[in-house]
Amino acid sequence: MKRILVALDSSPRAPMVLEAAARLAELVGAKLLLFRAVTVPPDLPDDIFTVTDLRLEELLLGNARGDLANLAKQVPADRIEKSITTFATAWDGICRTARDENVDLIVIGSHGYAGLDRLLGTTASKVVNHADRNVLVVRAAV
């Protein structure tokens, strides 16, 4: 195992997911590719376009890059190969990037939801069902 794609979001559990991936990478001598998918929130306020003269895409991708850079501080720099941000539906972006980057493993966090999410599927379950490579789902400690 040489390369691990770590799918991260802005949730409070993201550092835990990265920590698990970093421990595994250390054990097997792999490099990490940090990944964040960006989408336009459906409830985006109309006044967002008057707040800045940046294009919305630039603003959202810039925020995502900043989040990944902050998370990356918890891992030795030589363990990280690169960070990737892209506009995509999370599960599709993860699967596509894993294939395009030819990684050996995808690491993703689980929300641990029940009920409706079990019927409709979470991002993690969609990645598990659609990825063409192994996926490690990191659960929060109970």
C-alpha atoms as one frame of an Amber mdcrd trajectory, in Angstrom:
protein
   0.000   0.000   0.000   1.583   3.225  -1.197  -1.155   5.885  -1.456  -4.252
   6.525   0.685  -7.023   8.972  -0.235  -8.460  10.549   2.919 -11.930  11.976
   2.321 -12.459  14.863   4.731 -15.312  17.254   5.337 -15.895  20.163   7.695
 -17.444  18.049  10.444 -15.977  17.788  13.964 -15.004  14.169  13.255 -12.643
  15.065  10.364  -9.539  15.235  12.611 -10.337  11.741  13.922 -10.606  10.376
  10.369  -7.285  11.976   9.423  -5.633  10.642  12.569  -6.737   7.083  11.763
  -5.486   7.404   8.182  -2.177   8.877   9.350  -1.606   6.009  11.799  -2.272
   3.478   9.059  -0.014   5.347   6.613   2.765   5.364   9.196   2.426   1.604
   9.740   2.594   0.734   6.047   4.804   3.573   4.812   2.094   5.127   2.619
   1.519   8.723   1.546  -1.762  10.550   2.163  -3.807  12.446  -0.384  -6.211
  14.721   1.461  -9.498  15.229  -0.397 -12.426  17.562   0.000 -15.450  17.774
  -2.297 -17.179  21.129  -2.545 -20.787  21.745  -3.520 -22.931  24.849  -3.573
 -25.191  24.774  -0.510 -28.871  24.694  -1.527 -29.802  27.362   1.017 -27.136
  29.843  -0.066 -28.259  33.354   0.914 -28.838  35.773  -1.973 -26.596  38.430
  -0.431 -23.504  36.213  -0.703 -22.915  37.693  -4.145 -22.676  41.214  -2.743
 -20.245  40.339   0.068 -17.233  39.677  -2.131 -16.105  40.203  -5.688 -14.628
  36.695  -5.790 -16.446  34.127  -7.863 -18.465  31.776  -5.681 -16.398  28.799
  -6.870 -13.149  30.518  -5.873 -14.539  31.394  -2.459 -15.787  27.863  -1.709
 -12.661  26.138  -3.023 -10.454  28.586  -1.112 -12.291  27.794   2.121 -11.953
  24.066   1.467  -8.212  24.403   0.779  -7.826  26.359   4.007  -9.677  23.679
   5.973  -7.453  20.942   4.516  -4.322  22.976   5.288  -5.406  23.347   8.908
  -6.170  19.641   9.228  -2.838  18.764   7.596  -0.990  20.429  10.483  -1.768
  17.412  12.672   0.190  15.069  10.353   3.943  15.108   9.627   4.407  17.045
   6.378   6.430  14.259   4.765   3.458  11.905   5.139   1.197  14.058   2.907
   1.628  13.771  -0.848  -0.928  16.450  -1.739  -4.318  18.007  -1.062  -7.129
  17.940  -3.605 -10.290  20.031  -3.676 -12.876  19.822  -6.409 -16.487  20.649
  -7.170 -18.378  17.367  -7.002 -21.028  15.409  -5.194 -19.007  14.012  -2.298
 -19.343  10.279  -2.997 -18.794  10.637  -6.742 -15.844  12.987  -6.297 -14.217
  10.590  -3.851 -14.653   7.567  -6.129 -13.517   9.446  -9.242 -10.469  10.961
  -7.537  -9.469   7.597  -6.058  -9.551   6.107  -9.550  -7.832   9.066 -11.260
  -5.079   9.197  -8.628  -4.764   5.390  -8.555  -4.788   5.191  -4.757  -4.685
   1.884  -2.929  -7.269   2.717  -0.260  -9.979   5.260   0.539 -10.426   6.329
   4.165 -13.704   8.032   5.038 -15.622   8.830   8.202 -19.036   7.525   9.110
 -21.701   9.788  10.536 -23.225   6.760  12.231 -26.727   7.855  11.367 -29.740
   5.599  11.633 -33.290   5.643  10.285 -33.790   7.560   7.044 -30.061   7.726
   6.257 -29.883   3.942   6.408 -32.558   3.801   3.697 -31.235   6.584   1.476
 -27.539   6.030   2.111 -24.827   8.251   3.475 -21.752   9.433   1.627 -19.727
   6.635   3.226 -22.168   3.935   2.146 -22.291   5.280  -1.399 -18.488   5.277
  -1.560 -18.390   1.702  -0.244 -20.959   0.640  -2.845 -19.446   2.485  -5.832
 -15.675   2.578  -5.293 -13.541   0.253  -7.386 -11.024  -0.178  -4.563 -10.978
  -0.884  -0.829 -12.597   1.558   1.588 -11.923   1.920   5.288 -14.806   3.541
   7.188 -13.717   5.196  10.435 -16.364   5.285  13.160 -16.405   7.573  16.156
 -15.573   5.974  19.479 -18.714   5.122  21.398
